[in-house]
Amino acid sequence: MAKKGDKNKANGGGTVALNKRARHEYHIEERYEAGLALQGWELKSIRAGRANIGESYAVVRGGELFLFGSQITPLISASTHVVTDERRTRKLLLHRREIDTLIGRVQRDGYTLVPTALYWKGNRIKAELALAKGKQAHDKREASKERDWAREKQRLLRRHNKDA
């Protein structure tokens, strides 16, 4: 019998896919957790680690949110009677109040909805959506300079502490 802490391990681990590029390309303001409407073959593929959200984004259509551009590669053993489309549009499941808030921020304030992670929560797949604004080229350069300086500062501190 599995222990309580082993529940996520039985489903293939916590995080399934990360969108590392989103942190580089956007200023992330808020994060939301959304469910995904998936088909059976997609869940099996995700369990096998065949999901990619690197080029995906969320769009508002008819008062609902949809995930575009995410790729879930079907397994070879997928059923023959099911037509698999690895880049199909998937519906995002949120509460109506959250959807209304996101629609207002996207349409009125010029934000973008970017998925930053896919992960297991219990026996369900969740998507972490970030409400974000795009970075300019000079912002990206400044962020990399800050990152390099923090790294150099750590090296200097370590070297100083060894000498003392």
C-alpha positions in Angstrom: 0.0 0.0 0.0 1.3 3.4 -1.0 1.9 6.1 1.7 0.3 9.5 1.4 3.5 11.2 0.2 3.9 8.6 -2.6 0.6 9.5 -4.3 2.2 11.9 -6.8 5.0 9.4 -7.5 2.5 6.8 -8.5 1.1 9.1 -11.2 4.5 9.9 -12.7 5.9 12.6 -10.5 4.9 16.2 -9.8 6.0 18.5 -12.7 5.4 17.1 -16.2 6.5 20.1 -18.4 8.0 23.5 -17.8 8.0 26.6 -20.0 11.4 28.1 -19.0 11.3 30.5 -21.9 8.3 32.3 -20.5 10.3 33.7 -17.6 12.8 35.1 -20.1 10.3 36.5 -22.5 7.7 38.0 -20.1 7.3 39.9 -16.9 5.1 37.5 -14.9 2.4 39.3 -12.8 0.1 36.6 -11.4 -0.3 32.9 -11.6 -3.5 30.8 -11.9 -4.1 27.1 -11.7 -6.3 25.7 -14.4 -7.5 22.2 -15.2 -7.3 20.8 -18.7 -9.9 18.9 -20.7 -8.0 16.0 -22.1 -8.7 12.8 -23.9 -7.6 9.3 -22.7 -4.6 8.9 -25.0 -3.3 12.4 -24.0 -3.2 11.3 -20.3 -1.3 8.2 -21.2 1.2 10.3 -23.2 1.6 12.8 -20.4 2.3 10.0 -18.0 5.0 8.8 -20.3 6.5 12.3 -20.3 5.6 13.3 -23.9 4.2 16.8 -23.3 5.7 20.1 -24.4 4.3 23.6 -23.6 7.3 25.6 -24.9 5.5 27.4 -27.7 2.0 27.4 -26.2 -0.3 30.3 -25.2 -3.9 30.7 -23.9 -6.6 32.5 -25.9 -10.1 33.8 -25.1 -12.8 32.5 -27.4 -16.5 32.9 -26.7 -16.0 33.6 -23.0 -13.8 30.5 -22.5 -10.1 30.0 -22.3 -8.3 27.6 -24.7 -4.7 26.4 -24.8 -3.0 26.7 -28.2 0.3 25.3 -29.4 0.8 22.7 -26.7 2.2 19.4 -28.0 1.3 16.1 -26.5 2.9 13.4 -28.7 0.7 10.3 -29.0 2.2 6.9 -28.0 2.8 4.3 -30.6 0.3 2.1 -28.9 -2.5 4.6 -29.2 -5.8 3.1 -30.2 -6.5 2.8 -33.9 -10.1 4.0 -33.8 -9.1 7.4 -32.2 -7.7 10.1 -34.4 -4.8 11.7 -32.6 -3.8 15.4 -33.1 -0.8 16.3 -31.1 -1.3 20.0 -31.4 -5.1 20.2 -30.9 -6.7 23.1 -29.0 -7.4 22.1 -25.4 -10.0 23.8 -23.1 -8.8 25.3 -19.9 -11.0 24.8 -16.9 -11.3 27.7 -14.4 -14.1 29.2 -12.3 -16.3 31.7 -14.0 -15.0 34.6 -11.8 -11.4 33.8 -12.7 -12.2 33.6 -16.4 -14.0 37.0 -16.3 -11.0 38.5 -14.5 -8.5 37.1 -17.0 -10.6 38.2 -20.0 -10.8 41.7 -18.6 -7.0 41.9 -17.9 -6.1 40.4 -21.3 -8.5 42.6 -23.4 -8.4 45.8 -21.5 -4.8 45.9 -20.0 -2.9 44.2 -22.8 -1.7 41.2 -20.8 -0.9 37.8 -22.3 -1.8 34.4 -20.8 1.2 32.0 -20.9 1.3 28.5 -19.5 4.4 28.1 -17.3 4.0 24.5 -16.1 2.0 21.3 -16.4 1.9 19.2 -13.3 0.0 16.4 -11.5 -2.3 17.4 -8.6 -3.7 14.2 -7.2 -4.8 12.2 -10.3 -5.5 15.3 -12.4 -3.3 17.3 -14.7 -3.2 21.0 -13.9 -1.7 23.9 -16.0 -0.1 26.9 -14.3 -1.1 30.0 -16.3 0.8 33.2 -15.9 -0.7 36.7 -16.5 2.3 38.4 -18.2 3.5 41.4 -20.2 6.1 41.0 -22.8 9.7 42.1 -22.2 11.6 44.5 -24.5 15.1 43.6 -25.6 16.7 45.9 -23.2 14.8 44.3 -20.3 16.1 40.9 -21.3 19.7 42.2 -21.4 19.3 43.8 -18.0 17.9 40.6 -16.5 20.9 38.6 -17.8 23.3 41.2 -16.4 21.6 41.0 -13.0 21.8 37.2 -13.1 25.5 37.3 -14.0 26.3 39.8 -11.3 24.5 37.7 -8.7 26.5 34.7 -9.8 29.8 36.7 -9.6 28.8 38.1 -6.2 28.3 34.5 -4.9 31.7 33.5 -6.2 33.4 36.5 -4.5 31.6 35.8 -1.2 32.6 32.1 -1.3 36.2 33.0 -2.0 36.2 35.6 0.7 34.7 33.2 3.3 37.3 30.5 2.4 40.2 32.9 3.0 38.9 34.1 6.4 
